[in-house]
Amino acid sequence: NLTFFVLTYKYNFATMSEDKTKQIITLHKYKTEFNADSVEWCPHKPYQHFFVCANYQLTETQERIGRILLFSITPANELQLCQTVNTSAVLDQKWCLHCPILTVVNAASAIEVYKFENERLMLITTCTVPCEALILSVDWTKEHEMICSDSKGNWHKLELCENNLVLQNTAKAHDFEAWIAAFYSWNTAVFYTGGDDALLLTFDTRIGTAPVNKNRVHQAGVTSVHSNINKEFQIATGRYFRNEGGRFKNFHFSVMMKMCDFGMCAI
């Protein structure tokens, strides 16, 4: 299901100060039918009231199917479904940083690029990575480059050139699933991958395809990496952990990292 929330703050006019008590208010709920695993707001004006919701479903015949649902919030604050795009099971999606283009990665080892125009998503190109794996994550740079990770522990670097995706490089990073790949906002020659082997790896494309740093602080699968666009030398990471029965207990925001001369250290 898709649930739309808003986070509000209380303001005390008597003391002219902000009440730190936060309230989460549910504005909308929507039955997506398939499992909803990713939501991304369009960051570009005048389309910032649009967002996409990615779906993933494993059928009884073990087929992985998916959808991209395009929504908008109307001036009357109503949730409106604008478009449904049927595709393979979607694992991740990201908007391009400087134009309304959406990249979607899926269970068919494919990377799909959609142009958002006239309030519709239009497929402009597809690239299949020769890895026979699920593409698990994708991230953009401002230079039309992207980084992906897959279920076999690899990363793939691509570039969008005149509406065509060009695979630039592929390398093995992790022994198990590479859950996440993300660029460093302050220098896009640097990117990170996080894997089910509990490693957070740092890469520098100016040096080669081998990691320049291996960080083992998480002690569990690294599932999320986010570079702080407002503060240099800082990234946030997330991990999952299992309960005693071996099942996923929940996702856990784990540790803030800081770039040091010798790599990454916890703070």
Number of C-alpha atoms within 10 A of each C-alpha: 13 16 12 12 12 10 9 12 12 12 13 10 9 6 8 8 10 11 12 10 9 10 11 10 11 11 12 13 12 12 10 15 12 16 18 22 16 17 18 16 17 23 17 16 9 8 15 12 17 21 18 25 21 25 26 24 19 13 9 7 6 8 12 17 19 23 23 24 20 22 19 21 14 11 8 6 11 11 18 13 15 14 15 15 15 13 18 21 25 32 22 26 26 22 25 23 17 13 15 17 20 22 21 24 28 27 24 19 20 21 23 19 26 19 20 17 11 7 14 14 22 15 15 13 15 17 16 16 19 9 16 14 19 21 33 26 27 27 22 23 19 12 12 15 20 25 25 26 32 32 24 21 24 24 26 20 18 20 19 15 10 6 13 13 21 13 17 12 13 18 14 16 25 24 15 16 24 31 28 29 29 25 24 23 22 15 11 17 14 17 21 23 30 30 29 22 19 22 23 29 23 23 21 18 15 8 11 10 15 14 18 15 15 15 17 13 16 20 14 18 22 29 24 23 24 18 20 14 12 9 10 14 16 20 20 15 19 19 23 20 17 13 9 8 7 8 9 11 12 11 13 14 13 16 16 15 19 15 14 11 6 8 13 20 15 12 9
